[in-house]
Amino acid sequence: MSYFLIFFTKAIENTLSTLRIIVIAYGRKQIGALLQFIIAITWILCTGTLIKDIDNPIKIICFASGCYIGSLLGSILEEKFYKK
């Protein structure tokens, strides 16, 4: 269960971080601040779960995989929301 929590919270965190940067670049500071609040909560959940058993390589791979998927999803969403 903790593997899924680490993966999904990290993916959500990275996705929202990507969107936050884009939102702020478009001048929407309030939405950016709200996204940062959500990002902080997901970071605490993810990192806290990982640190409890930091010697577990599968948890580290789940963390890194969540980073990868989150960055990819953030880029895809950015293209859909802000087509030029």
C-alpha positions, 0 to 999 in steps of 0.5 A: 500500500505504501508503494502506491501512496508514494508513487501517486502522491509524487506523481500528483505533486510533480503534475501540480508543480508543473501546472503551478509554474505555468499558472504563475507565468500567466499571472494567476498568483492566487491559483498558483498559491493554492496549488502550492498549498496542495503540493506541500501536503502531497510532498509531506505525505509522500516524503514521510512515507518514504523516509519511514523505510528509506533503505527499501529500494522499491520505495525509492523506485516508486518515488522516482517513477512518480517524478517521471509520470508527474512530469510527463502528465504535467507537460501533457496537461500544459499542452491541453490547457494552454494551446498557443 
